[in-house]
Amino acid sequence: MSQCKIKLNATEDVKEFVDAASKCDFDIDIFYNRIIIDAKSILGILSMDLTRDLTVQCYGDSNEFNKTLKKFAVA
């Protein structure tokens, strides 16, 4: 299990992130405060406050998905 913080600034970013997450065969959650959303749900993520840094929790590992995480990672 791994965690990292990301920032999704635009609808296109959300779509790219969800597309990458959907290709994974393990669960991925995205959350802030007490709100937890399935990272494979585009409507769920779009309903979140995208002005915040979001925490991604992966329950598996994928090199392709890790590239997407690095693209949106917050320093």
N, C-alpha and C positions, 0 to 999 in steps of 0.2 A: 504494500500500500504506500502510495506517495502523494504528497501535496505540493502545490505551487500556487502562486497568485498570478492572475492574469487581468488584463484590461481589454474589454471589447468596446470599441468606440463607435462602430457603425453596424447597420443591419447586415451588410456584406460580411463583416467580421464574424458575426453570430452565425451566419449561414455556413461560412467556411469551417468554423469551429465545430458545429453540429455535424456537418458532413464527415469530418475527420473522426469525431467521436462515434458516429454511427457505424463506422467500419471496424470498430473494436469489438471483440467478443467477451468483454468484461464490463462491469458496471463502472460508471463515472458519474460522480455527483459534483455539482457546482453550488456554492453557498456563500452567504454572508449573514452575519448575526445568527438568527435562528431559522432562516429561510433556506431550505434545501431543495434543489431542483435536479431532476435527471438531466445530465448534460446532452442527452440525445434528443431532448425535446426543444425544438426551436421556439415554440410558443411559450414554453416555460421560461426560457432564458430571456426572450423579448419582454416578458412581464416583469423582469427584475429591474432594479435600479442600476442601469449601465454606467452611471457616473461613478460608481464605487469600484474598488478593486475586488475581484471575485476570487474565491479560493476554490481550486479544483482538486478533488480527491479521486485518485485512480485506484482501482482494486485489481490491477494487472499491469502489464507492461507491453508497449508497442513502440517500436522505433519511429514509425510513421507519425503516430499521434504525438510522440515526444517532440518532433520537429514543429508541429503545430503549436504545442505548448510554449516552446521557446520563442516562436514568432510573436505571441501575445503576452509573454511573461513581463512582469513588472519588476524592476530592479530592487 
